[in-house]
Amino acid sequence: MLFGSNHGSKAILIDAPSPRPHHKIKSYGAWAANTNIENTQFIGFKSNLTKCGAAQKIFKINPYASDYIPLHTFKFSTFENVHHDAISYLFDPPAGWNNPTDCVGFPCTAPSNVVLLFEKSSFKGTVMPKFSNLRDFQIVSDTPGASETFKKCEFQEYWNAWQCNNKDLGLLTFIADDGDQEDRSVAPVYVTNEATGYTNKLNS
């Protein structure tokens, strides 16, 4: 699962059993966070399904990550015998996250704002993804009204995400400092690029 950053933590010396599932998030997302991963090998992801029929993906979202998923930067990653379809799966925000008292009338949008940056990657083996000619590439969420406007990006059905060759991609994060920030919000925000005419929806 992709990393997260959240308020709250457990004591260094934990004095009580950890409730399950261990990856469940029970606090707000921490906005000023980035994740950097270097010199990692991904080996033997040869198909979309395992022999038992289970989905096999390298990169997935924590199913409880509703607030924020930090920008992930992967440097010097090696993909060895990795099938294209097994690279990733980024789910859409569940309709059940549509809580008017929390997410202002639309589902909390962390899964809609995932950006994975890969730099100086290498590929080897007899099975490789379709973009194995790229050392630098990006993976971003499928967010209608936004993702299709990014240059040099192609939708990948088995990922429910886009694979890009666009070094200009990133995350723009903003949050209100008002005392009643949980009772009112300006979201989503639409930003128009005057040079291209594209209008992107930013979900906070």
QUIZI-V252740 format. One record per helix or strand of 3 or more residues. SS is the DSSP state (H for helix, E for strand). FROM is the first residue (numbers start at 1). TO is the last residue. Records with the same first field share a line. If there is no record, write none. Layout:
SS: FROM-TO, FROM-TO
//
This chain:
E: 34-38, 41-43, 71-75, 78-80, 115-119, 122-124, 137-141, 153-156, 161-164, 189-192, 199-202
H: 84-86, 95-97, 110-113, 147-149
//
